[in-house]
Amino acid sequence: KQKRRTTFINKAKLQIGLMEFAFDLLLCSCIFLLCFFGFLFFPRKTNRRLPPGPVGLPFLGSLLELGNKVNESLYSLSKIYGPLMTIRLGMKTVIVVSSAKVAEEVLHKHDRDFSGRSVGEAAKTLDHYKHSMAWLPAGPRWRELRRFCNTEVFSSKRLDALRGLREKKVEELLQHVQAASADGCAVDIGRCALVTALNIVSNTFFSKDVANLEHGVAAQELKDLVGGIMETAGRPNLADFFPPLRLVDPQGVRRAMTGFFQRMHELFDAMIEERLQAYAAASSVRTDDFLDVLLQLGGKPGSEYTMDVLKSLFM
């Protein structure tokens, strides 16, 4: 009876999974058809002031024309249409700059007009783009975060103060390699370099190591998390080119990024909670690191440095 019940449950799960897949496929097909017929029967008005560029295919634009080697394809197109050209990628219209002279005009002389960024679906995970300095539009809040980072993280005074820490971590790396050499053990240089880099950054922000040269479990988890975020965020996402597809997330980018971000937030929450508990202890001593400064700012009445902002800055 138990075996039959287990078989029945497995069959039920399989049927439910197939139904969910069929529903997603049907919904994706309907959205695709709506977008396709929308392009055919309700064409958007073209702006005559846009730079020249390839016409592209209906609905797809120049997506297929770019291929796998995007840089080489854009270079070839610039030889035909000039250093400033318009390319349609799905439902998105993109202006491509491919010469130093035009880039100077855009990025230096007209930097305020072109300072905005198109936010992809990956960056919208857990509203990360609303608090991250990398995605915020140029405005008062972005300038405040930029000023804060320049003062507290990247200033010459702060970097000079951390010189001893960097030297210490490199010395620990050398000692580990020498000990392994004396014991005749193989050394995973990539993992050791990763652990050293992670500990330098974590000590700058949190005044603690997050990985160990001897035991690489924590380092491997962080490596997998960071690698997963970079690989998923850098993957071409159909939902970025066809916004209606955001409803179904056909490539699972949003689902994957949600898992990565939630795990990173768990790690940050643990470090923040540990620091707050240290504050509550009578013998606690402030370290004046990046986390200390952020928590002091966040503790002020009416402060904009909420926990979400803190974790987005760490990301």
C-alpha atoms as a printed R data frame, in Angstrom:
    type eleno elety resid chain resno      x      y       z
1   ATOM     1    CA   LYS     A     1  0.000  0.000   0.000
2   ATOM     2    CA   GLN     A     2  2.803  2.396   0.882
3   ATOM     3    CA   LYS     A     3  4.482  1.677  -2.453
4   ATOM     4    CA   ARG     A     4  1.249  2.301  -4.359
5   ATOM     5    CA   ARG     A     5  0.676  5.525  -2.449
6   ATOM     6    CA   THR     A     6  4.207  6.710  -3.251
7   ATOM     7    CA   THR     A     7  3.719  5.847  -6.926
8   ATOM     8    CA   PHE     A     8  0.415  7.727  -6.973
9   ATOM     9    CA   ILE     A     9  2.015 10.803  -5.368
10  ATOM    10    CA   ASN     A    10  4.881 10.759  -7.871
11  ATOM    11    CA   LYS     A    11  2.440 10.489 -10.768
12  ATOM    12    CA   ALA     A    12  0.384 13.349  -9.360
13  ATOM    13    CA   LYS     A    13  3.487 15.523  -9.021
14  ATOM    14    CA   LEU     A    14  4.490 14.673 -12.583
15  ATOM    15    CA   GLN     A    15  1.030 15.570 -13.888
16  ATOM    16    CA   ILE     A    16  1.043 18.866 -11.989
17  ATOM    17    CA   GLY     A    17  4.510 19.673 -13.342
18  ATOM    18    CA   LEU     A    18  3.422 18.921 -16.901
19  ATOM    19    CA   MET     A    19  0.311 21.065 -16.477
20  ATOM    20    CA   GLU     A    20  2.378 23.979 -15.159
21  ATOM    21    CA   PHE     A    21  4.815 23.631 -18.055
22  ATOM    22    CA   ALA     A    22  1.966 23.493 -20.585
23  ATOM    23    CA   PHE     A    23  0.367 26.578 -19.041
24  ATOM    24    CA   ASP     A    24  3.640 28.534 -19.133
25  ATOM    25    CA   LEU     A    25  4.206 27.456 -22.739
26  ATOM    26    CA   LEU     A    26  0.672 28.492 -23.736
27  ATOM    27    CA   LEU     A    27  0.961 31.841 -21.963
28  ATOM    28    CA   CYS     A    28  4.373 32.505 -23.530
29  ATOM    29    CA   SER     A    29  2.991 31.643 -26.987
30  ATOM    30    CA   CYS     A    30  0.021 33.985 -26.527
31  ATOM    31    CA   ILE     A    31  2.272 36.855 -25.471
32  ATOM    32    CA   PHE     A    32  4.586 36.164 -28.417
33  ATOM    33    CA   LEU     A    33  1.658 36.260 -30.854
34  ATOM    34    CA   LEU     A    34  0.272 39.448 -29.317
35  ATOM    35    CA   CYS     A    35  3.660 41.168 -29.651
36  ATOM    36    CA   PHE     A    36  4.092 39.880 -33.208
37  ATOM    37    CA   PHE     A    37  0.700 41.076 -34.437
38  ATOM    38    CA   GLY     A    38  1.179 44.312 -32.538
39  ATOM    39    CA   PHE     A    39  4.298 44.980 -34.574
40  ATOM    40    CA   LEU     A    40  2.530 44.074 -37.810
41  ATOM    41    CA   PHE     A    41 -0.704 46.013 -37.440
42  ATOM    42    CA   PHE     A    42  0.219 48.765 -34.990
43  ATOM    43    CA   PRO     A    43  3.691 49.931 -36.013
44  ATOM    44    CA   ARG     A    44  5.209 52.615 -33.866
45  ATOM    45    CA   LYS     A    45  5.996 55.976 -35.345
46  ATOM    46    CA   THR     A    46  9.647 56.218 -36.231
47  ATOM    47    CA   ASN     A    47 11.640 59.205 -35.085
48  ATOM    48    CA   ARG     A    48 13.324 60.772 -38.106
49  ATOM    49    CA   ARG     A    49 15.984 62.291 -35.841
50  ATOM    50    CA   LEU     A    50 17.374 58.892 -34.865
51  ATOM    51    CA   PRO     A    51 20.787 57.970 -36.328
52  ATOM    52    CA   PRO     A    52 20.856 55.560 -39.293
53  ATOM    53    CA   GLY     A    53 20.982 51.831 -38.743
54  ATOM    54    CA   PRO     A    54 19.917 48.426 -40.044
55  ATOM    55    CA   VAL     A    55 16.207 47.901 -40.634
56  ATOM    56    CA   GLY     A    56 16.177 44.460 -39.051
57  ATOM    57    CA   LEU     A    57 13.507 41.785 -39.124
58  ATOM    58    CA   PRO     A    58  9.903 42.314 -38.038
59  ATOM    59    CA   PHE     A    59  9.489 41.737 -34.327
60  ATOM    60    CA   LEU     A    60 13.082 40.502 -33.819
61  ATOM    61    CA   GLY     A    61 14.916 43.562 -35.097
62  ATOM    62    CA   SER     A    62 18.665 42.940 -35.364
63  ATOM    63    CA   LEU     A    63 18.908 40.317 -32.611
64  ATOM    64    CA   LEU     A    64 19.853 37.509 -34.999
65  ATOM    65    CA   GLU     A    65 22.208 39.763 -36.939
66  ATOM    66    CA   LEU     A    66 24.406 40.343 -33.886
67  ATOM    67    CA   GLY     A    67 25.090 36.638 -33.345
68  ATOM    68    CA   ASN     A    68 27.420 35.353 -30.620
69  ATOM    69    CA   LYS     A    69 30.269 37.834 -31.256
70  ATOM    70    CA   VAL     A    70 28.413 41.061 -30.508
71  ATOM    71    CA   ASN     A    71 31.457 43.354 -30.539
72  ATOM    72    CA   GLU     A    72 32.596 42.161 -33.955
73  ATOM    73    CA   SER     A    73 29.061 42.458 -35.349
74  ATOM    74    CA   LEU     A    74 28.684 46.013 -34.045
75  ATOM    75    CA   TYR     A    75 32.072 46.927 -35.516
76  ATOM    76    CA   SER     A    76 31.010 45.594 -38.920
77  ATOM    77    CA   LEU     A    77 27.725 47.515 -38.765
78  ATOM    78    CA   SER     A    78 29.528 50.728 -37.780
79  ATOM    79    CA   LYS     A    79 31.540 50.479 -41.002
80  ATOM    80    CA   ILE     A    80 28.246 50.661 -42.887
81  ATOM    81    CA   TYR     A    81 26.152 53.081 -40.816
82  ATOM    82    CA   GLY     A    82 28.809 55.212 -39.134
83  ATOM    83    CA   PRO     A    83 30.047 55.741 -35.558
84  ATOM    84    CA   LEU     A    84 26.545 56.604 -34.292
85  ATOM    85    CA   MET     A    85 23.795 54.191 -35.292
86  ATOM    86    CA   THR     A    86 20.375 52.941 -34.238
87  ATOM    87    CA   ILE     A    87 19.705 49.246 -33.686
88  ATOM    88    CA   ARG     A    88 16.392 47.668 -32.786
89  ATOM    89    CA   LEU     A    89 16.683 44.668 -30.467
90  ATOM    90    CA   GLY     A    90 13.265 43.111 -30.153
91  ATOM    91    CA   MET     A    91 11.016 45.837 -28.749
92  ATOM    92    CA   LYS     A    92 13.972 47.959 -27.609
93  ATOM    93    CA   THR     A    93 15.603 50.746 -29.605
94  ATOM    94    CA   VAL     A    94 19.316 51.126 -28.873
95  ATOM    95    CA   ILE     A    95 21.783 53.843 -29.913
96  ATOM    96    CA   VAL     A    96 25.311 52.489 -30.421
97  ATOM    97    CA   VAL     A    97 28.424 54.693 -30.163
98  ATOM    98    CA   SER     A    98 31.535 53.165 -31.717
99  ATOM    99    CA   SER     A    99 34.186 55.892 -31.962
100 ATOM   100    CA   ALA     A   100 36.255 57.738 -29.365
101 ATOM   101    CA   LYS     A   101 35.274 61.156 -30.701
102 ATOM   102    CA   VAL     A   102 31.533 60.510 -30.508
103 ATOM   103    CA   ALA     A   103 31.950 58.761 -27.148
104 ATOM   104    CA   GLU     A   104 33.600 61.914 -25.784
105 ATOM   105    CA   GLU     A   105 30.639 63.969 -26.987
106 ATOM   106    CA   VAL     A   106 28.193 61.613 -25.303
107 ATOM   107    CA   LEU     A   107 30.022 60.769 -22.078
108 ATOM   108    CA   HIS     A   108 31.871 64.026 -21.410
109 ATOM   109    CA   LYS     A   109 30.116 66.985 -22.984
110 ATOM   110    CA   HIS     A   110 26.565 65.630 -22.630
111 ATOM   111    CA   ASP     A   111 27.084 63.280 -19.700
112 ATOM   112    CA   ARG     A   112 24.008 64.456 -17.779
113 ATOM   113    CA   ASP     A   113 21.702 63.809 -20.721
114 ATOM   114    CA   PHE     A   114 23.045 60.273 -21.198
115 ATOM   115    CA   SER     A   115 23.719 59.283 -17.584
116 ATOM   116    CA   GLY     A   116 20.660 57.031 -17.259
117 ATOM   117    CA   ARG     A   117 20.793 53.259 -17.595
118 ATOM   118    CA   SER     A   118 18.273 50.724 -18.786
119 ATOM   119    CA   VAL     A   119 17.553 48.416 -15.853
120 ATOM   120    CA   GLY     A   120 17.444 44.746 -16.796
121 ATOM   121    CA   GLU     A   121 15.212 42.165 -15.175
122 ATOM   122    CA   ALA     A   122 18.144 40.661 -13.255
123 ATOM   123    CA   ALA     A   123 18.817 43.961 -11.445
124 ATOM   124    CA   LYS     A   124 15.159 44.273 -10.444
125 ATOM   125    CA   THR     A   125 15.411 41.230  -8.195
126 ATOM   126    CA   LEU     A   126 14.222 42.098  -4.670
127 ATOM   127    CA   ASP     A   127 14.080 45.772  -5.792
128 ATOM   128    CA   HIS     A   128 17.891 45.876  -5.825
129 ATOM   129    CA   TYR     A   129 17.950 48.627  -8.485
130 ATOM   130    CA   LYS     A   130 16.000 51.020  -6.242
131 ATOM   131    CA   HIS     A   131 18.819 51.211  -3.692
132 ATOM   132    CA   SER     A   132 21.989 50.363  -5.624
133 ATOM   133    CA   MET     A   133 24.339 53.166  -6.636
134 ATOM   134    CA   ALA     A   134 25.068 51.271  -9.860
135 ATOM   135    CA   TRP     A   135 21.445 51.524 -11.042
136 ATOM   136    CA   LEU     A   136 20.055 54.699  -9.490
137 ATOM   137    CA   PRO     A   137 19.546 57.610 -11.908
138 ATOM   138    CA   ALA     A   138 21.838 60.608 -11.455
139 ATOM   139    CA   GLY     A   139 20.108 62.660  -8.790
140 ATOM   140    CA   PRO     A   140 20.404 63.796  -5.161
141 ATOM   141    CA   ARG     A   141 20.273 60.271  -3.724
142 ATOM   142    CA   TRP     A   142 22.823 58.898  -6.187
143 ATOM   143    CA   ARG     A   143 25.175 61.820  -5.493
144 ATOM   144    CA   GLU     A   144 24.825 61.291  -1.742
145 ATOM   145    CA   LEU     A   145 25.700 57.581  -2.027
146 ATOM   146    CA   ARG     A   146 28.601 58.375  -4.347
147 ATOM   147    CA   ARG     A   147 29.945 60.996  -1.947
148 ATOM   148    CA   PHE     A   148 29.594 58.577   0.957
149 ATOM   149    CA   CYS     A   149 31.491 55.783  -0.826
150 ATOM   150    CA   ASN     A   150 34.245 58.150  -1.956
151 ATOM   151    CA   THR     A   151 34.651 59.385   1.611
152 ATOM   152    CA   GLU     A   152 34.318 56.146   3.576
153 ATOM   153    CA   VAL     A   153 35.592 53.430   1.213
154 ATOM   154    CA   PHE     A   154 37.721 54.769  -1.619
155 ATOM   155    CA   SER     A   155 39.393 57.799  -0.046
156 ATOM   156    CA   SER     A   156 43.206 57.910   0.074
157 ATOM   157    CA   LYS     A   157 43.098 58.110   3.864
158 ATOM   158    CA   ARG     A   158 40.954 54.986   4.154
159 ATOM   159    CA   LEU     A   159 43.034 53.012   1.631
160 ATOM   160    CA   ASP     A   160 46.276 53.998   3.369
161 ATOM   161    CA   ALA     A   161 44.818 52.938   6.721
162 ATOM   162    CA   LEU     A   162 44.045 49.494   5.290
163 ATOM   163    CA   ARG     A   163 47.489 48.959   3.811
164 ATOM   164    CA   GLY     A   164 48.605 46.931   6.832
165 ATOM   165    CA   LEU     A   165 45.545 44.695   6.493
166 ATOM   166    CA   ARG     A   166 46.285 43.982   2.838
167 ATOM   167    CA   GLU     A   167 49.903 43.156   3.630
168 ATOM   168    CA   LYS     A   168 48.801 40.854   6.466
169 ATOM   169    CA   LYS     A   169 46.431 38.879   4.238
170 ATOM   170    CA   VAL     A   170 49.049 38.491   1.517
171 ATOM   171    CA   GLU     A   171 51.538 37.316   4.152
172 ATOM   172    CA   GLU     A   172 49.011 34.713   5.355
173 ATOM   173    CA   LEU     A   173 48.662 33.514   1.761
174 ATOM   174    CA   LEU     A   174 52.435 33.153   1.370
175 ATOM   175    CA   GLN     A   175 52.719 31.269   4.670
176 ATOM   176    CA   HIS     A   176 49.953 28.884   3.586
177 ATOM   177    CA   VAL     A   177 51.707 28.185   0.277
178 ATOM   178    CA   GLN     A   178 55.063 27.653   2.023
179 ATOM   179    CA   ALA     A   179 53.496 25.250   4.557
180 ATOM   180    CA   ALA     A   180 51.806 23.274   1.791
181 ATOM   181    CA   SER     A   181 55.089 23.129  -0.119
182 ATOM   182    CA   ALA     A   182 56.927 21.836   2.941
183 ATOM   183    CA   ASP     A   183 54.292 19.099   3.397
184 ATOM   184    CA   GLY     A   184 54.372 18.203  -0.288
185 ATOM   185    CA   CYS     A   185 50.691 19.094  -0.751
186 ATOM   186    CA   ALA     A   186 49.150 20.568  -3.883
187 ATOM   187    CA   VAL     A   187 47.934 24.180  -3.699
188 ATOM   188    CA   ASP     A   188 44.801 25.414  -5.434
189 ATOM   189    CA   ILE     A   189 46.109 28.869  -6.363
190 ATOM   190    CA   GLY     A   190 42.747 30.048  -7.676
191 ATOM   191    CA   ARG     A   191 40.938 29.194  -4.444
192 ATOM   192    CA   CYS     A   192 43.684 30.665  -2.257
193 ATOM   193    CA   ALA     A   193 43.687 33.913  -4.228
194 ATOM   194    CA   LEU     A   194 39.888 34.052  -3.942
195 ATOM   195    CA   VAL     A   195 40.003 33.515  -0.170
196 ATOM   196    CA   THR     A   196 42.610 36.259   0.199
197 ATOM   197    CA   ALA     A   197 40.597 38.724  -1.906
198 ATOM   198    CA   LEU     A   198 37.369 37.896  -0.053
199 ATOM   199    CA   ASN     A   199 39.003 38.395   3.334
200 ATOM   200    CA   ILE     A   200 40.524 41.731   2.317
201 ATOM   201    CA   VAL     A   201 37.114 42.991   1.191
202 ATOM   202    CA   SER     A   202 35.244 41.519   4.171
203 ATOM   203    CA   ASN     A   203 37.706 43.056   6.634
204 ATOM   204    CA   THR     A   204 37.283 46.414   4.914
205 ATOM   205    CA   PHE     A   205 33.509 46.203   5.306
206 ATOM   206    CA   PHE     A   206 32.964 43.992   8.372
207 ATOM   207    CA   SER     A   207 36.361 43.700  10.145
208 ATOM   208    CA   LYS     A   208 36.273 39.886   9.941
209 ATOM   209    CA   ASP     A   209 37.318 37.013   7.691
210 ATOM   210    CA   VAL     A   210 34.587 35.243   5.742
211 ATOM   211    CA   ALA     A   211 36.739 32.359   4.506
212 ATOM   212    CA   ASN     A   212 39.656 30.213   5.626
213 ATOM   213    CA   LEU     A   213 42.694 29.175   3.633
214 ATOM   214    CA   GLU     A   214 42.686 25.753   5.292
215 ATOM   215    CA   HIS     A   215 38.984 25.002   4.874
216 ATOM   216    CA   GLY     A   216 37.481 26.365   1.671
217 ATOM   217    CA   VAL     A   217 33.783 25.543   2.244
218 ATOM   218    CA   ALA     A   218 32.725 29.147   2.934
219 ATOM   219    CA   ALA     A   219 34.940 30.441   0.143
220 ATOM   220    CA   GLN     A   220 33.455 27.938  -2.299
221 ATOM   221    CA   GLU     A   221 29.912 28.975  -1.365
222 ATOM   222    CA   LEU     A   222 30.696 32.656  -1.875
223 ATOM   223    CA   LYS     A   223 32.477 31.850  -5.126
224 ATOM   224    CA   ASP     A   224 29.425 29.933  -6.341
225 ATOM   225    CA   LEU     A   225 27.096 32.762  -5.290
226 ATOM   226    CA   VAL     A   226 29.126 35.526  -6.915
227 ATOM   227    CA   GLY     A   227 29.768 33.421 -10.009
228 ATOM   228    CA   GLY     A   228 26.085 32.538 -10.249
229 ATOM   229    CA   ILE     A   229 25.036 36.179  -9.991
230 ATOM   230    CA   MET     A   230 27.548 37.304 -12.615
231 ATOM   231    CA   GLU     A   231 26.715 34.468 -15.015
232 ATOM   232    CA   THR     A   232 22.942 34.903 -14.672
233 ATOM   233    CA   ALA     A   233 23.014 38.704 -14.863
234 ATOM   234    CA   GLY     A   234 25.295 38.611 -17.915
235 ATOM   235    CA   ARG     A   235 23.163 36.104 -19.792
236 ATOM   236    CA   PRO     A   236 21.015 37.588 -22.603
237 ATOM   237    CA   ASN     A   237 17.459 37.650 -21.305
238 ATOM   238    CA   LEU     A   238 14.495 37.592 -23.686
239 ATOM   239    CA   ALA     A   239 12.412 39.482 -21.126
240 ATOM   240    CA   ASP     A   240 14.752 42.479 -21.500
241 ATOM   241    CA   PHE     A   241 14.074 42.664 -25.236
242 ATOM   242    CA   PHE     A   242 10.394 41.698 -25.083
243 ATOM   243    CA   PRO     A   243  8.941 43.255 -21.881
244 ATOM   244    CA   PRO     A   244  5.640 41.298 -22.009
245 ATOM   245    CA   LEU     A   245  7.669 38.120 -21.395
246 ATOM   246    CA   ARG     A   246  8.482 39.386 -17.897
247 ATOM   247    CA   LEU     A   247  5.202 37.846 -16.786
248 ATOM   248    CA   VAL     A   248  6.454 34.305 -17.435
249 ATOM   249    CA   ASP     A   249 10.238 34.714 -16.981
250 ATOM   250    CA   PRO     A   250 10.894 32.180 -19.792
251 ATOM   251    CA   GLN     A   251 14.601 31.675 -19.025
252 ATOM   252    CA   GLY     A   252 14.208 31.611 -15.245
253 ATOM   253    CA   VAL     A   253 16.546 34.583 -14.752
254 ATOM   254    CA   ARG     A   254 14.376 36.249 -12.125
255 ATOM   255    CA   ARG     A   255 13.889 32.995 -10.211
256 ATOM   256    CA   ALA     A   256 17.617 32.212 -10.213
257 ATOM   257    CA   MET     A   257 18.614 35.736  -9.173
258 ATOM   258    CA   THR     A   258 16.045 35.703  -6.369
259 ATOM   259    CA   GLY     A   259 17.682 32.596  -4.913
260 ATOM   260    CA   PHE     A   260 21.187 34.088  -5.160
261 ATOM   261    CA   PHE     A   261 20.138 37.436  -3.667
262 ATOM   262    CA   GLN     A   262 18.228 35.845  -0.802
263 ATOM   263    CA   ARG     A   263 21.274 33.783   0.174
264 ATOM   264    CA   MET     A   264 23.557 36.835  -0.007
265 ATOM   265    CA   HIS     A   265 21.086 38.799   2.117
266 ATOM   266    CA   GLU     A   266 21.108 35.988   4.682
267 ATOM   267    CA   LEU     A   267 24.893 36.289   4.952
268 ATOM   268    CA   PHE     A   268 24.688 40.078   5.297
269 ATOM   269    CA   ASP     A   269 21.871 39.823   7.856
270 ATOM   270    CA   ALA     A   270 23.987 37.483   9.988
271 ATOM   271    CA   MET     A   271 26.939 39.909   9.949
272 ATOM   272    CA   ILE     A   272 24.727 42.910  10.731
273 ATOM   273    CA   GLU     A   273 22.986 41.061  13.575
274 ATOM   274    CA   GLU     A   274 26.362 40.000  14.986
275 ATOM   275    CA   ARG     A   275 27.522 43.622  14.993
276 ATOM   276    CA   LEU     A   276 24.310 44.869  16.642
277 ATOM   277    CA   GLN     A   277 24.698 42.249  19.377
278 ATOM   278    CA   ALA     A   278 28.273 43.415  19.902
279 ATOM   279    CA   TYR     A   279 26.989 46.970  20.338
280 ATOM   280    CA   ALA     A   280 24.605 45.759  23.031
281 ATOM   281    CA   ALA     A   281 27.443 44.097  24.970
282 ATOM   282    CA   ALA     A   282 29.073 46.228  27.650
283 ATOM   283    CA   SER     A   283 32.558 45.444  26.366
284 ATOM   284    CA   SER     A   284 31.810 46.258  22.710
285 ATOM   285    CA   VAL     A   285 34.340 48.423  20.883
286 ATOM   286    CA   ARG     A   286 33.458 50.182  17.632
287 ATOM   287    CA   THR     A   287 35.784 49.347  14.780
288 ATOM   288    CA   ASP     A   288 34.862 52.330  12.565
289 ATOM   289    CA   ASP     A   289 34.717 50.115   9.493
290 ATOM   290    CA   PHE     A   290 32.253 50.500   6.611
291 ATOM   291    CA   LEU     A   291 29.496 48.626   8.467
292 ATOM   292    CA   ASP     A   292 30.004 50.730  11.599
293 ATOM   293    CA   VAL     A   293 29.608 53.969   9.673
294 ATOM   294    CA   LEU     A   294 26.502 52.709   7.862
295 ATOM   295    CA   LEU     A   295 24.843 51.529  11.079
296 ATOM   296    CA   GLN     A   296 25.555 54.872  12.725
297 ATOM   297    CA   LEU     A   297 23.949 56.686   9.806
298 ATOM   298    CA   GLY     A   298 21.036 54.251   9.756
299 ATOM   299    CA   GLY     A   299 20.415 54.813  13.453
300 ATOM   300    CA   LYS     A   300 19.714 58.503  12.992
301 ATOM   301    CA   PRO     A   301 16.029 59.573  12.961
302 ATOM   302    CA   GLY     A   302 14.674 59.892   9.416
303 ATOM   303    CA   SER     A   303 17.780 58.309   7.884
304 ATOM   304    CA   GLU     A   304 17.503 56.940   4.337
305 ATOM   305    CA   TYR     A   305 20.109 54.261   5.091
306 ATOM   306    CA   THR     A   306 17.672 51.418   5.722
307 ATOM   307    CA   MET     A   307 18.687 47.760   5.858
308 ATOM   308    CA   ASP     A   308 17.714 47.359   2.195
309 ATOM   309    CA   VAL     A   309 20.045 50.225   1.245
310 ATOM   310    CA   LEU     A   310 22.858 48.735   3.340
311 ATOM   311    CA   LYS     A   311 22.590 45.317   1.699
312 ATOM   312    CA   SER     A   312 22.389 46.845  -1.780
313 ATOM   313    CA   LEU     A   313 25.603 48.769  -1.097
314 ATOM   314    CA   PHE     A   314 27.323 45.556  -0.008
315 ATOM   315    CA   MET     A   315 26.181 43.835  -3.216
